[in-house]
Amino acid sequence: MQIYEELVERGLIAQVTDESEIREMINNGKATFYIGFDPTADSLHVGHFMALCLMKRLQMAGNRPIALIGGGTAMIGDPSGRTDMRSMMTRETIQHNCDCFKKQMECFIEFGEGKAMMVNNADWLMDLNYVDVLREVGACFSVNNMLRAECYKQRMEKGLSFLEFNYMIMQSYDFYYLYQKYGCNMQFGGNDQWSNMLGGTELIRRKLGKDAHAMTITLLLTSEGKKMGKTASGAVWLDPNKTSPYEFYQYWRNIEDADVLKCIRMLTFLPLEQIDEMDKWEGAQLNTAKEILAYELTKLVHGEEEAARAQETARGLFSGKGSLENMPATELSADKFEDGKIGVLNLLVACGLCASNGEARRLVQQGGIAVNDEKVAAIDAVFAQSAFEGEGVIIKKGKKVFHRAFVK
């Protein structure tokens, strides 16, 4: 099976332009393609996972990836999937985030001469002359068509700033620039980017002629992938300092039964024949599938040693024989205690197990919290600071999330 057919079989392709040409280019390693990443944080998260895995697959098949870091477009902010305007970031913050992204991407794709490239659209967007953009690029876009784009339609009721309105033009210009500068002939992105991507393809063809081979392709679940990157207590980051390998493993180990085989098919590099056999699994076998998924993805991001350690810790905790060494832990500072005590709601928030006191209250009321194997029944339960000395206390959230809290 060739790479394009494999992408389809894995459920990664949603819609394309010029499918026959795209298939031929990808299967023969002729694609120089880009995927964009706006540096809105100092770490990638699991919402980026599908795009990173796709870049790895295509590079392994002989195609050349361009990782486009949106240092310029981040100055505007993508309105896609948003109900409000993104907060503005300083140039220093954006550059720091760009540097962090490259280090994490190196776990997936190989950079270097003749291999993958990383570029920052700040290098060309920040120097553009506004009047030149209006004349040379703006003239190629229909405002009527832009307003019909889903990314803008959903914002019209609450208000769409003129700043954000320009995002489609800037993203389209990225493709136009990369096509001319690096021979980039293909772009990939999620369903929420379809209108922006079509804008880039159309710009190239209008400026350079209809024979210019600029092609667009979207991934099936990148939009859902962005949602996957968020949990009740925050994002699931690829940076081990923000989400430990164990927590990363547990995130995938705890996904819904209905999603596990879909994720294995889309995100792992296991052979399709093996996955087809797993499609028949049900009941307790799905727990095995979740372990396979969690191990494979943790290995991809954090390495085989960390993946094995995370799996061993998870199995041990589940059986009641786990080691404290690899368990996620929070050191509580003195200011978290009042009169030498801390309430259960504040404890859960301080440990990152809940995003707010309201969420913590609901969790306790539903019987979802235990401390040192004793279920916490009251929302006003308090714990003495002395209980957190030494090894501390073990908090259990639901059936599968364990967390240690301690003081020194």
C-alpha positions as CSV (number, residue, x, y, z in Angstrom):
1,M,0.0,0.0,0.0
2,Q,1.4,3.4,-1.0
3,I,1.5,6.4,1.4
4,Y,-1.6,8.3,0.0
5,E,-3.7,5.1,0.2
6,E,-2.4,4.5,3.7
7,L,-3.4,8.0,4.8
8,V,-6.9,7.4,3.4
9,E,-7.1,3.9,5.1
10,R,-6.0,5.5,8.4
11,G,-8.9,8.0,8.2
12,L,-6.6,11.0,7.8
13,I,-7.9,12.6,4.6
14,A,-11.1,14.6,4.7
15,Q,-11.0,16.6,1.4
16,V,-8.5,17.6,-1.2
17,T,-8.1,19.6,-4.4
18,D,-6.7,17.9,-7.4
19,E,-6.7,14.4,-5.9
20,S,-5.1,12.5,-8.7
21,E,-2.2,14.9,-8.8
22,I,-1.8,14.9,-5.0
23,R,-1.8,11.1,-4.9
24,E,0.9,10.9,-7.6
25,M,3.1,13.5,-5.9
26,I,2.9,12.1,-2.4
27,N,3.3,8.5,-3.5
28,N,6.4,9.4,-5.5
29,G,8.0,11.6,-2.9
30,K,7.6,14.8,-5.0
31,A,5.6,16.8,-2.4
32,T,7.2,19.8,-0.6
33,F,4.4,20.6,1.8
34,Y,3.9,22.9,4.8
35,I,1.8,22.8,7.9
36,G,1.5,25.9,10.1
37,F,1.8,26.1,13.8
38,D,0.9,29.4,15.6
39,P,3.1,29.8,18.7
40,T,0.4,30.7,21.1
41,A,2.1,28.8,24.0
42,D,5.6,27.7,24.9
43,S,4.8,24.0,24.1
44,L,3.0,22.0,21.6
45,H,0.1,19.9,22.9
46,V,-1.7,16.8,21.8
47,G,-3.9,18.8,19.5
48,H,-0.9,19.2,17.3
49,F,-0.2,15.5,17.4
50,M,-1.9,14.5,14.2
51,A,-0.1,17.1,12.2
52,L,3.3,16.1,13.6
53,C,2.6,12.4,13.0
54,L,1.5,13.2,9.4
55,M,4.7,15.1,8.8
56,K,6.7,12.1,10.0
57,R,4.8,9.7,7.8
58,L,5.2,11.8,4.7
59,Q,8.9,12.4,5.3
60,M,9.4,8.7,5.7
61,A,7.9,8.3,2.3
62,G,10.4,10.7,0.7
63,N,8.4,14.0,0.8
64,R,9.9,17.2,2.3
65,P,8.1,18.9,5.2
66,I,8.2,22.6,6.0
67,A,7.2,23.4,9.5
68,L,5.9,26.9,9.3
69,I,6.0,28.8,12.7
70,G,3.5,31.6,12.7
71,G,5.6,34.3,14.3
72,G,4.0,36.9,12.1
73,T,0.4,35.6,11.9
74,A,0.5,35.2,15.7
75,M,0.7,39.0,15.9
76,I,-2.9,38.9,14.4
77,G,-4.4,35.8,15.8
78,D,-6.5,33.1,13.9
79,P,-10.2,33.6,14.4
80,S,-10.9,30.0,13.4
81,G,-12.7,28.0,16.1
82,R,-12.9,31.1,18.3
83,T,-15.8,32.9,19.8
84,D,-13.6,35.8,21.0
85,M,-10.4,37.6,20.0
86,R,-7.1,36.0,21.0
87,S,-5.0,37.9,23.5
88,M,-2.1,39.8,21.9
89,M,1.4,38.6,22.6
90,T,4.7,40.4,22.6
91,R,7.4,39.7,20.0
92,E,9.7,38.4,22.7
93,T,7.0,35.9,23.9
94,I,6.3,34.7,20.3
95,Q,10.0,34.2,19.6
96,H,10.5,32.2,22.8
97,N,7.5,30.0,21.9
98,C,9.0,29.4,18.4
99,D,12.3,28.2,19.9
100,C,10.4,25.8,22.1
101,F,8.4,24.4,19.2
102,K,11.5,23.5,17.1
103,K,13.0,21.5,20.0
104,Q,9.8,19.4,20.4
105,M,9.3,18.9,16.6
106,E,12.7,17.3,16.4
107,C,11.2,14.3,18.1
108,F,9.0,13.7,15.1
109,I,10.8,15.0,12.0
110,E,14.4,15.3,10.8
111,F,15.6,18.8,10.0
112,G,18.7,19.5,7.9
113,E,20.1,20.1,4.5
114,G,17.7,18.4,2.0
115,K,15.4,17.3,4.8
116,A,12.7,19.1,6.7
117,M,12.8,22.9,7.1
118,M,11.6,25.2,9.8
119,V,10.6,28.7,8.7
120,N,9.0,31.6,10.6
121,N,6.6,33.8,8.6
122,A,7.6,36.8,10.7
123,D,10.7,36.8,8.4
124,W,8.5,38.0,5.5
125,L,5.2,39.2,6.9
126,M,6.7,41.8,9.3
127,D,8.5,43.6,6.4
128,L,5.5,43.8,4.1
129,N,4.4,47.2,2.9
130,Y,0.7,47.7,3.7
131,V,-0.2,49.4,0.4
132,D,1.7,46.8,-1.6
133,V,-0.2,44.1,0.2
134,L,-3.5,45.8,-0.6
135,R,-2.6,46.2,-4.3
136,E,-0.9,42.9,-4.9
137,V,-2.7,40.5,-2.6
138,G,-5.9,42.1,-1.5
139,A,-7.1,42.6,-5.0
140,C,-7.2,38.8,-5.4
141,F,-9.8,38.3,-2.6
142,S,-13.5,38.8,-2.7
143,V,-14.9,40.1,0.6
144,N,-18.2,38.4,-0.2
145,N,-16.5,35.1,-0.4
146,M,-14.4,35.7,2.7
147,L,-17.5,36.5,4.8
148,R,-19.0,33.2,3.7
149,A,-16.1,31.3,5.2
150,E,-17.0,29.4,8.3
151,C,-14.2,30.8,10.3
152,Y,-15.7,34.3,9.9
153,K,-19.4,33.4,9.9
154,Q,-19.3,32.1,13.4
155,R,-17.8,35.4,14.6
156,M,-20.1,37.8,13.0
157,E,-22.7,37.9,15.8
158,K,-20.2,38.7,18.5
159,G,-18.0,40.9,16.3
160,L,-15.0,40.3,14.1
161,S,-12.2,42.8,14.3
162,F,-10.6,44.1,11.1
163,L,-7.3,42.8,12.5
164,E,-8.6,39.2,12.5
165,F,-10.3,39.7,9.1
166,N,-6.8,39.9,7.6
167,Y,-5.7,36.5,8.9
168,M,-6.9,34.7,5.8
169,I,-5.0,37.0,3.5
170,M,-1.8,36.6,5.6
171,Q,-2.1,32.8,5.7
172,S,-2.7,32.7,1.9
173,Y,0.3,34.9,1.4
174,D,2.4,32.4,3.4
175,F,1.7,29.7,0.8
176,Y,2.3,32.1,-2.1
177,Y,5.7,33.0,-0.5
178,L,6.7,29.4,0.3
179,Y,5.7,28.3,-3.3
180,Q,8.0,30.9,-4.8
181,K,10.9,30.7,-2.3
182,Y,11.1,27.0,-1.6
183,G,9.0,25.3,-4.3
184,C,6.4,24.4,-1.7
185,N,3.6,22.8,-3.8
186,M,1.2,21.5,-1.2
187,Q,-0.3,22.6,2.1
188,F,-2.0,20.5,4.9
189,G,-4.3,21.6,7.6
190,G,-7.5,20.9,9.6
191,N,-11.1,21.3,8.5
192,D,-11.2,24.6,10.3
193,Q,-8.5,25.9,8.0
194,W,-10.1,24.9,4.7
195,S,-11.2,28.4,3.7
196,N,-7.8,29.9,4.5
197,M,-6.0,27.1,2.6
198,L,-8.2,27.5,-0.5
199,G,-7.3,31.2,-0.4
200,G,-3.7,30.3,-0.6
201,T,-4.2,28.0,-3.6
202,E,-6.3,30.5,-5.4
203,L,-3.8,33.3,-4.7
204,I,-1.0,31.3,-6.3
205,R,-3.0,30.5,-9.4
206,R,-4.3,34.0,-9.9
207,K,-0.8,35.5,-9.5
208,L,1.2,32.9,-11.3
209,G,-1.2,31.4,-13.7
210,K,-3.7,28.6,-13.6
211,D,-1.0,26.1,-14.4
212,A,0.8,26.7,-11.1
213,H,0.5,23.4,-9.2
214,A,-0.5,24.6,-5.7
215,M,-2.6,22.0,-3.9
216,T,-4.6,21.8,-0.8
217,I,-5.5,18.9,1.5
218,T,-7.1,18.7,4.9
219,L,-6.9,16.2,7.7
220,L,-10.0,14.5,9.0
221,L,-9.8,15.2,12.7
222,T,-7.3,18.0,13.3
223,S,-10.1,20.1,14.5
224,E,-11.1,17.4,17.0
225,G,-7.4,17.0,17.8
226,K,-7.3,20.6,19.0
227,K,-10.2,19.8,21.4
228,M,-8.3,16.6,22.5
229,G,-5.5,18.8,23.6
230,K,-7.6,20.2,26.5
231,T,-8.7,18.5,29.6
232,A,-10.7,19.7,32.6
233,S,-7.5,20.8,34.4
234,G,-5.7,22.3,31.4
235,A,-3.8,21.3,28.3
236,V,-2.0,18.0,27.7
237,W,1.4,19.3,26.7
238,L,4.3,17.6,24.9
239,D,6.8,19.4,27.2
240,P,7.6,17.0,30.0
241,N,8.0,19.9,32.4
242,K,4.3,20.8,31.8
243,T,2.8,17.3,31.4
244,S,5.0,14.5,32.8
245,P,5.5,11.4,30.7
246,Y,3.3,9.5,33.2
247,E,0.5,12.1,32.9
248,F,0.8,12.0,29.1
249,Y,0.6,8.2,29.2
250,Q,-2.4,8.3,31.5
251,Y,-4.2,10.8,29.2
252,W,-4.2,8.3,26.4
253,R,-4.8,5.3,28.7
254,N,-8.0,6.9,29.9
255,I,-9.6,7.9,26.6
256,E,-13.1,6.7,25.8
257,D,-13.6,3.1,24.5
258,A,-15.2,4.5,21.3
259,D,-12.0,6.5,20.4
260,V,-9.2,4.1,21.2
261,L,-9.0,2.2,17.9
262,K,-9.6,5.3,15.9
263,C,-6.6,7.0,17.7
264,I,-4.4,3.9,17.2
265,R,-5.2,3.9,13.5
266,M,-4.6,7.7,13.0
267,L,-1.7,8.4,15.4
268,T,0.4,5.3,15.9
269,F,2.8,3.7,13.4
270,L,1.6,0.2,14.0
271,P,1.0,-1.8,10.7
272,L,-2.6,-1.5,9.4
273,E,-2.9,-5.3,9.3
274,Q,-2.3,-5.4,13.1
275,I,-4.8,-2.6,13.7
276,D,-7.4,-4.3,11.5
277,E,-7.2,-7.3,13.8
278,M,-7.6,-5.1,16.8
279,D,-10.8,-3.7,15.3
280,K,-12.4,-6.9,16.4
281,W,-11.5,-6.4,20.1
282,E,-14.2,-5.6,22.6
283,G,-14.7,-5.6,26.4
284,A,-11.6,-6.1,28.4
285,Q,-9.5,-6.2,25.3
286,L,-10.1,-2.5,24.8
287,N,-8.1,-1.9,28.0
288,T,-5.2,-3.6,26.3
289,A,-5.7,-1.5,23.2
290,K,-5.6,1.6,25.4
291,E,-2.3,0.5,26.9
292,I,-0.9,-0.1,23.5
293,L,-2.0,3.4,22.4
294,A,-0.6,5.1,25.5
295,Y,2.7,3.3,25.2
296,E,3.2,3.9,21.5
297,L,2.5,7.6,21.8
298,T,4.5,8.2,24.9
299,K,7.4,6.4,23.3
300,L,7.1,8.7,20.3
301,V,7.2,11.9,22.3
302,H,9.3,10.9,25.4
303,G,11.3,7.9,24.3
304,E,11.0,4.2,25.0
305,E,12.5,4.3,28.5
306,E,10.0,6.9,29.7
307,A,7.2,5.0,28.1
308,A,8.1,1.8,29.8
309,R,8.5,3.6,33.2
310,A,5.1,5.3,32.8
311,Q,3.4,2.0,31.9
312,E,5.0,0.2,34.8
313,T,3.9,3.0,37.2
314,A,0.3,3.0,35.8
315,R,0.0,-0.7,36.2
316,G,1.4,-0.7,39.7
317,L,-0.9,2.1,40.9
318,F,-3.9,0.3,39.4
319,S,-3.0,-2.9,41.3
320,G,-2.2,-1.0,44.5
321,K,1.5,-1.8,44.3
322,G,2.7,1.4,42.6
323,S,5.9,3.3,43.4
324,L,5.8,6.9,44.5
325,E,8.9,7.7,42.5
326,N,7.2,8.2,39.1
327,M,3.8,9.3,40.4
328,P,2.8,12.9,39.5
329,A,3.4,15.1,42.5
330,T,2.9,18.7,43.7
331,E,4.9,20.3,46.4
332,L,2.6,22.6,48.4
333,S,4.0,25.9,49.6
334,A,3.3,27.2,53.0
335,D,0.9,29.9,51.7
336,K,-1.5,27.1,50.6
337,F,-2.3,26.4,54.2
338,E,-4.4,28.5,56.6
339,D,-3.9,27.9,60.3
340,G,-2.0,24.8,59.3
341,K,-4.8,23.3,57.3
342,I,-6.0,23.1,53.7
343,G,-9.5,22.4,52.4
344,V,-10.1,19.6,49.9
345,L,-11.3,22.0,47.2
346,N,-8.2,24.2,47.4
347,L,-6.1,21.0,47.5
348,L,-7.5,19.7,44.2
349,V,-7.0,23.1,42.5
350,A,-3.4,23.5,43.9
351,C,-2.5,20.0,42.5
352,G,-4.0,20.8,39.1
353,L,-6.5,18.0,39.4
354,C,-9.4,20.6,39.0
355,A,-9.4,23.9,37.2
356,S,-11.6,25.7,39.7
357,N,-13.3,25.3,43.1
358,G,-16.6,24.8,41.4
359,E,-15.3,21.8,39.4
360,A,-13.6,20.4,42.6
361,R,-16.9,20.8,44.5
362,R,-18.8,18.8,41.9
363,L,-16.2,16.1,41.8
364,V,-16.3,15.6,45.6
365,Q,-20.1,15.6,45.6
366,Q,-20.1,12.9,43.0
367,G,-17.8,10.8,45.2
368,G,-14.9,11.0,42.8
369,I,-12.1,11.9,45.3
370,A,-10.2,9.8,47.8
371,V,-7.3,10.8,50.0
372,N,-5.1,8.0,51.2
373,D,-7.7,5.5,50.1
374,E,-10.5,7.2,52.1
375,K,-13.3,8.7,50.1
376,V,-13.8,12.4,50.7
377,A,-17.5,12.8,51.4
378,A,-17.8,16.5,52.4
379,I,-16.8,19.6,50.4
380,D,-15.7,21.3,53.6
381,A,-13.2,18.5,54.5
382,V,-9.8,19.8,55.6
383,F,-6.4,18.2,56.0
384,A,-3.6,19.2,58.5
385,Q,-0.3,20.4,57.1
386,S,1.5,17.7,59.1
387,A,-0.3,15.0,56.9
388,F,1.7,16.2,53.9
389,E,5.1,15.9,55.5
390,G,7.5,13.1,54.4
391,E,6.0,11.2,51.5
392,G,2.8,13.2,51.7
393,V,-0.7,12.1,50.8
394,I,-2.0,10.2,47.8
395,I,-5.1,11.7,46.1
396,K,-7.1,9.5,43.8
397,K,-9.4,11.2,41.3
398,G,-11.9,8.8,39.8
399,K,-10.6,5.3,39.3
400,K,-7.4,5.9,37.4
401,V,-5.8,9.3,38.3
402,F,-3.3,9.3,41.2
403,H,-1.4,12.3,42.5
404,R,0.9,12.8,45.4
405,A,0.9,16.1,47.5
406,F,3.6,16.9,49.9
407,V,5.5,19.6,51.8
408,K,9.1,19.8,52.7
